[in-house]
Amino acid sequence: MKNEAVIDASYLIEFIAFPTSERFLWLRKGHLFAPDVIRYEYNNFFCSSIDRLINVERKCNLIYSLGMQYVSIVGLEEEIRRLAISNKLTFYDASYLHIAMEKEIPIATYDKTLIQAAKKKNIELME
């Protein structure tokens, strides 16, 4: 298993729900990348979830402990937009795919549309 991967919000939120699960052990050993917009995605989820007032600080600290590298997508909007349109993805999801393609590393996601697009682009998927 490679020690680098792009991680999307769906995978990260599942990790937060089950941080001690065996399937997520690789996260603590890997070098993780995500577009800087992931911060908005997971904070939006925390603010809108039922337990939004419970343990948000703990959840954020768990994310920070992963040492994820946030990749700026500033200046890449047109390229990511084209990728989104051609693969029927949201702009957010296309930004994850773009990073995986550029770095030639796997992507960790539970998003079905993103999984299909990654397969189409021959991007390895993390389980």
N, C-alpha and C positions, 0 to 999 in steps of 0.2 A: 504494500500500500504506500502510495506517495505521501509525503509529509506536507504538501502544499495543496490548498484548495480554495476555491471561491465559495463562500457560504452565503445563502440568501436568507431573507427574513423568515420564510416558512420553516426552514431548518433550524434557525437560531431560536425561534419561539418554541419549537418542539423540544429543543435542548433545555430551555429554561423550565419547561414543564417537567422534564425528567432528567435532571442533570447528572444523576448517578447511573443512568442506564448504560449497560455495556456497549451499546451501539454508538454512544457518544464519546467513549474514552479517547478515540483518536483526535478529537478536537483539542484536547489539552496538550497533545504532543505535536500538533501540526502548526504550520505557518499559514494563517488564514488571511484571506483578502476579501474585501467587500467594497462596493462603491460607497462613497460618503453618504449617499441618500439612505442607507440602511438605518442610520441613526433616527431618521424621521419615521421610518417604517416601524421599528420596534417601539419607539416612544409613543407613536400613535396607537399601537396595539395596547400598550400598558395603560394609556389614558382612557381607552374606550372599553377595556375588558371589565368584567364584573368585579374582579378583585383589585381594581385600579388603586385603591387606597391601602392595599395590603402588600407589604414587602416589595414595593417598586424599587426602593433603594437596593435591597438585596439582589433583586433580579438584574439591575444595572451593574452592580459590582461583579456579578457572575459573568456577565458579558465582557466587562473590562478585563477580568482575569484571563480571558482567552488571548489577550495581546493581539487582537485582530488589527490588521493594517488597513486603514481606510484609504481607498484610492479615489482621487479627485476625478470627476468626469467633466469638469469645466473645460470647454473648448471641444468636447467630443459629442456635443448634443446632436449635431446633424448626422453624424455617423451612427450614433445609437438610435436615433429616430428612424433612420432607414432600416436598420436591423430589426427594430420593433415592428415596423410596418410589414416588412417582407416575411416575418415569422409570426405575425399576429400575436405579438407580445405587448405587454404594457411597457412604457418607457423604463420603469424601474427594473422589470425582469430583463429587458434587453441590455441594461447596464451591467447586470451580473454576467450575462452571456458574453458581452463584449470583453470583459476582464478575463474570463476563462479562455477566450479565443486568443487574446493578446499575449497572455502569459503561458498559454499552452498547458493549462493545469485543469484538473477535474473541477466539477461544480457539485455542491451539496444542496439539494432542493427537494421539496415535496410537491412543488407546483407542476401539475401535469402538462400544461402548455410549455413551460420552460424545459421540462424533461424532453418533450418531443423536439423542441428546437435544438437542444443540446445534442440529441442523437443525430439530427439532421446535419449538424456541423461537426460530427465525430468528436464531440467533447465527452470525455469519460465522466461518469456519474459516481458520486460517493453514496454509499448506503447508510 
